[in-house]
Amino acid sequence: MSTEVVIPILIPMLAGALSLVGWRSRLVQRWIAVLATGALLGAGLYLLHQVQQEGILVTYVGRWAAPFGITLVADLFSAIMVLVAGIIGFAVAVYALATMSRSHEAFGYYPLLHLMLAGVVGSFLTGDIFNLYVWFEIMLVASFGLLTLGGERAQMEGALKYVTLNLISSALFLTAVGLLYGYAGTLNMADLAQKLGQTEQTGLVTVIAMLFLIAFGIKAAAFPLFFWLPASYHTPPVAISAVFAGLLTKVGVYALYRVFTLIFAQDVAFTHHGILLWMGIFTMVTGVLGAAAQHEVRRILSFHIVSQIGYMLVGLALFTPLAVAGGVFYIFHHIIVKTNLFLVSGIMYRYHGSYELDKLGGLYRSAPWLAVLFFIPAMSLAGIPPLSGFFAKYTVIQAGLLAESWFMVAVALLVGLLTLFSMVKIWAEVFWKARPEQAKPLRGGRDPHLYLLYLPVAALALLTLTIGFGAEWFVQLATATAGQLMSPAGYIDAVLGVSR
């Protein structure tokens, strides 16, 4: 039994339980949050190290071997995602110490945060398609609770759209799981890959695959069912928005990568080069055009979550080792950068009390370090070298050129330019122009807890620089991950080897 696979799930579950025990003490809940997310980060680092050293790790819960029991699996892809979840969880837990109000904490912010992280990590590590559904629902319940904390009108409107679309997604997901079990007689993903790889009824399998594509596409905020995201992600407190922006949609993307490399690879010309490719292209375009029309910082950033999801989808759609490696690189780069941009927007709000561009200004002079810390992730998001976003975009575009997907390459380059336009617009309005008369007086400099905001932002910015300047190592890691995804025999052998 590989305990290192179980520990990342147990940590947030135990932390959530302890937070409920310490419900009456704000200090206890805060310490639990920081220590538990720090422990999750450490567990993620150790898990990735063990996977690199020993290969794919498998744990059979209850000692029932696959495909009959519940299986937890850690390959390079899932280990990377667990590590990034730990990084984001820890950064947001520290940030929340200075931003989360007593009322939000009293209504369960910390237990819900731990429950959501458990759902996220469980989704990354499960080897069973039904348990993937279970972890998705745990994540959905917790995220809905976080989204409605405070009960403000804008939050409730956003939450209604969020939960409606995600419940539809869950219903489609469960329907697809039932059809898949009825056809294959198993829910273990490795066993499904083995059985569906030998099927002659590829048309029926493709129909089931389309149900999964719609279900996961909604959760990933892919075109055309993405509108719930920009309608909801800007409404809760920024510490919640940041963790949503970084992690939640990427769980949907992770699921797409997992099932469309492991289980549904029988009709690549239709599912990948056809449906997925065009979905990715339209996701890029609609997201970036929506961002260009916005004048509120978090709404701009929310639309850019959508546009950047498109790059990840086309990496999967091209379905070559280089393209999948580029998609994997893009996922972990984007999680870090997008979370950081939301955290930076919270510091902007701390200074001027607004997210509206016309009510912000002059922060280049009054908060020069904030200008630097915004510039790094903003330029990385736009793909400016030598930051991490440049190498992510370069790898995906290079894969598109090699695959002769000329239209996709042209769209990706255009979307990159429009992303740069949005980031420059925020820079010009928030930092460069003079502070407008209607702006609220500066208050950030008098905030004794400001360092708690800057610390996680600076750490994530440093990580972005590290990925950019150390791109060779990270590209090699992404390439090795793509090798495992594109050659699933190793995954199948690791999971089913004991039961054969």
N, C-alpha and C positions, 0 to 999 in steps of 0.2 A: 504493500500500500504506500503510495507516494503522498506523504502528508503535506508536502509543499504545494500540492494541487488543491488540497482542502482548506488550508489555512487562510488564503485570501478571501474565501467565502465566509469562514467562521468569524473573522475579525470584525467586519461591519455588523454581522448579526448579533454577536456578543455585545458590541458597543451600543447597538440600538436597545438591547435589553437593559444594559446598565444605565443608559440614559433615562429609561422609564423608571428604573429603581431610584435614580437621583433626581426625579422630576422636580422636586421642590427647591433644589439648589441650582441656581444659574451657574455658579462657579464650577460645580462638579460636572455639569453637562458640557461646559466649554472645555474643561481639561480632558474629558473623555473624547471629545471630538478631535482635538489636536493630537492626542496620543494615539488614538485608534487609526486616524488617517495616516499619521506618520508610520505606524506599524504596517498598514496596508502598503505604503510605499516601499518599506523594507522588504515585505513579503513578495512584492512584485519584482524587485531587483533580484532577490534570491531565486525566485521561480525562473526568471529569464536566464540566469546563470546556470541553473541546473539543466534546463532544456538545451542550452548550448553545449553543455558538457556531456549529457547523457542521452540526448535525443528526446523524442516524444514521450511524455510521462502520462500514465494512465492509472486511475484509481477506480475500483469497483466498490460502490457504496453497499454496505451490508454483505460484502464478499460474494455477491451474485455476479458471476462473470458475464460479460457481454455475449450475446445481445439481450439477455433476459433481465439483467439488473440495471440500476442507474449507474451511468458511467460518467466520470469527469476526466477530461482530456486537456492536456496542455502541450500544444506545439508552439513553434516560434510566434505565429500570428496571435494566438490567444495570450501567450505570455507577454508579448509587447503591449497588447491592449490592457491587460491587468496592470502592468507597470504604469502606463499612462493614466489609467483611472486613479491609481494611488497618488501620482503627482498632482493631478487636478484636485482630488479630494483634499489633500493636505494643504494646497495653496488656498483653496476656498475656505477651509476651516480656519486658517489663520486670518484671512481677510474678513471673515464674518465676525471675528472678535471685536472689530471696530465699527461694523456696519449694521449688524443684526439687532433689531430693536427688542426690548423686553417683551413686548406683546407677541412678536413672532416666535420668540423663544418659548414663551409660556404656552403657545398653542402647538408646540411639538416640532419645531424646526429641526432639532438635533436627531431625535429618533427617526424622523422621516428622511433626513439626509443619509443616515446609516442604512436604512432600509433600501433606499434607492441605490446606494453603492453596492449593497448585497445583490440586488437585482441585476445591476450592470455587470458585476464580476461573475455572477452565476451564468449569465448569458454567454460570456466569453469562454467559460470553462466546461459547459455542459457538452456531453457527447450524444445527447438524446434529443430528438426533434420536439417531442412533447414537453420535456423539461425546459427546452428553450422557450416554449410558449408560457410555461409557469413562471419562469424568471422574468419574461417580458411583462406579465401581469403584475408581478410584485413591483417592478420598476414603474409601471403605469400608475398603480395605486399611490405609491409614494410621491411620484412627480405631480400627480393631480393634487395631493394634499399640500405640497410645497407651493404649487402655483396659486392656490386659493388662500394661502395664509394672509391674513389681514382683511380679507373680504371686501376690498375696494371694488367699485363698479367696473373699472377697466380690467381688473384681474378676473372678475367673474365672467365678463364677456369673452376674454381670451381663453379662459379655462373651459368654457362651454364648447368653443370650436375645437380646442385641443382634445378634450375627452371624447367628443362625438366622433371625430375622424379616427382617433385611436381605438375606440370601441369597434368601429366598423372594421378597422385593420385586424383587431383581435378576432372578430367573428370570421373573417376570411381566413386568417391563419389557422384557427381551430378546424374550420371546414376542410382546408387543404390537408391538415394533419390526419383527419378522419379518412379522407379519400386515399391518402398515401398508405395508411395502415391497412385499409381494406384491400388495396392492390398488392402491397408487398408483404404484409403480415409482420412487419417489424417497425420500430420507431428509432432504433439505434442508427445513428447517422453513418457509421462505418458499414454496418450491415446493409443499410439502404443503398449505399454507394456500390457495394458488391453486387447486390441483386439487380438494381436498375441498370448497372453496367452491362448486364447480360440479357436485358429485356428486348423483346422484339416489338412490343407495343409502344414505340417511341411517341406516337401521336397522343396517346392517353397520358403518358408521363409529361409531355410538353404542356398539356392542358393543366395538369396539377402544378407544374412549375410556374405557370402564369398566375395562378392564385397566390403562390408564395411571393412572386414578384410584386404583385399589387399590394399584398399585406406588408411586406418589408419596405416597399417603395413609399407607402404612406408614412411609416415610422421613420424612414430616412429623409422625409420631406423632398421627395423627388417629383418632378413634373409628371402629371398635372395636379397632383393632390398635395401641394406644399403650402397652401395659403394659410393653414392653421398655425404655421410656425411664426411668420412675421406678425400675426395677429395676437400672439400670446407671449412670446419670449421677452418682450420689452416691458411687460406689466409687473412682474414680481420684483422684490428687492434684488439689487445687482449681484449679490453673492449667489442667489438662486439662478438668475439669468445666466451667469457665467458657467455654472456647472451644467446647466441644460445645454447651452451653446456648445460646450466642449464635448460632452459625452453622449447625450441622449440620441441624437440623430446618428451618431457613429455606431451605436449598437445595431440600428437598422442596416447601415452599410456593412458592418461586420457580418451580419446574418446573410446578406446578399452574397458577399464574397465566400462565405462558408458553404452555402448550399449550392451555389452556381459554379463552384469548382469541385466540390466533393460529390454531390448527389445528382445535380441536373446538368450534365455535360454531354448529353446524347445528341442534341440538335443545336450545336453551337452557331451555325449559320443563321438560324431563326432567333433563338433566345438571346444570344450575345451580340453577334454582328448586326442583327436586325433591331429587336425591341430595346435591348439595354443600351445600345449605342445611341439611338435616337432619343431615348429617355434622358441620357446623360447630356446630349447636346442641347435639348430644350431646357433642361434644368439649369445649365450654365447661363443660357441667354435670358430666360425669364427672371432668374435671380438677380443678375447684374443690372438689368433694366429697371427692376423694381427698386434696387438700391439707389440708382441714379436719380430717382424721382423723390426720394425722401429727404427730410430736413431735420430729423431727430436722430441722434447718434445711435441709439440702440436699435432703432428700426432699420437704419442703414446696415448695421452689422448683422441684423437678423436676416435681411435679404441676401447678404453675402454668405451666410451659412448655406443657403440654398444654392447659390451659384457655384460655390466650391465643392458641394456634393457632386455636381456634374462632372468635375475632373476625376473624382474617385470612381464614378460609374463608368466613364469611358475607359479608364484603366482596366476595369474588369471586362468591359464589353470587347475590347480588342483581343483579349484572351491570349496574349503572348507572354512569355516569362518577363520580358522587359516592361510591358504594360502593367502587368499585375504587380511587379516590384515598384513601379512608379505610383500605382494606386495605394499600396501599403505605405510607402514613404509619405504620400500625401495625407493619409489618414492621421498618422501620429504627428506630423508637422502641424496640420490644421487644428487638431485638438488643443495643442499648446498655444498656438497663435491666437485662435479665436477666443479661448478662455481669457487670455491676457488682455485682449482688446476690450472685452466687456468689463474686466476689472479696472482698466484704465478709465473707461467711461464713468465708472463709479467715483473715481477720484475727481474727475471733471465736475461731477455733480456736487461733490463735497465742497468744491471751491465756490461754485456759482449757484447751486441749488436748482439746476435745470439740465435737461438733455437736449433742449432745442438749440439749433445752431445759431439762430438770430439772437439768443440770449447769452451766448458764450463769447469769449474773446480775451485776448491779452495774456493768456496763460504762458506764452513763451517767455515773457518778462517776469511774471510773478511766480511761475513754477517751471523753471528751465529743465529740471530733471524729469518732470512729467512729460515735457515735450520730447526728450530723448527716449523715454520709456514707451511713449506712443509711437514714435518714428520707427523703432525696431520691428515690432510685430506688424505695423501697418505696411511697411515696405516689404516685409516677408510675405504678407498676404497677397500683395500685388506682384510678387515674383521678381523682386530686384536683387541682383547678385551683390554680395556672396551669401545672402541669407537663405534660410532653409526652404522658403517658398520657391526660390529660383530653381533649386535642384529638383524639387518635387514636380514643378511644371515642366522643366526641361526633360525629365525622364519620360513623363507621359506624352509630351509632344514628340520626342524622338521616337517613341514606340509607334505613334500615329504615322510619322513619316515612313518608318520602315514597313508599316502595314499598308501604306499608300492610301490612308484615310485622309485625303486632302481637305475635305470640307470640315471634318472635325478639327484638324490642325488650325485651319483658318479661324474657326469659331473660338477655339481655345486662346489663340493669340489676341483676338479682338476682345474677348472677355477679360483677359489680363490687362489690357489697356484701360478698359472701362473700370476695372477694379482700382487701378492706379488713380483714375480720375476721382473716384469716391474717397479714397484715402487722402488725396491732396485737398479735396473739398473740406474734409473734416479738419485737416491741418490748418488750412487758410482761415477757416471760420473760428476755430477754437483757440488756436495758438497765435496766429500771425496778425490778425486784424486787431484793432484797438477794442478795448472792452466797451460794449454798447451801454448807453445810458440806462436802458431798462434792465440791465443785468443786476443781479443782487450783489451786495457788497462782498468782497473777498472774505472768506472765513477759514479757508484751509490752513493758513499759517498759524492760526490760534488753536488748532486741533491737537491735543496732546497724544491722540492715538493715531496720528497720521502715519507714523512709521509702520504700523501694522498693515496699512494699505500698500505702502511702497515695497515692503519686503517681498511678498509673493509676486508682485508685478516685476520687480527687479530680477528675482530668481527665474521666472519664466522667460523674461527677455534674454537673460544669460544663457538659458537652455536653447533658445532659438538661435543665438549666435554660435553656440557649441555645435548644434546640428549643421549649421551652415558651414562653419570653418572646418568641422570634422566630417564633412559630407561623405567622404570615401568610406569610412567605417559604417555609417548609417545606411548608405546605399548597398554595401555588401550585406548588411543585416537584412535589408528589405529584399535583396536578390535571393538570399538563402530562404527567406520566408516564402517568396514566390515559388521557389523550387519545390518546397513542401506542398504548397497549394496546387500547383500544376501537376504534380506527380503524387496523387493521393494514396498510392499503394503503401507507402510508409505509414500513413495514418491508419489505414485499414488493418495492416499487419499488427501495429502496436495495440490497437483496440481489441481485435478479434483473435490475436495469436494465442492467448491463453485458452480460449474456449474451443479452438479447433482440435 
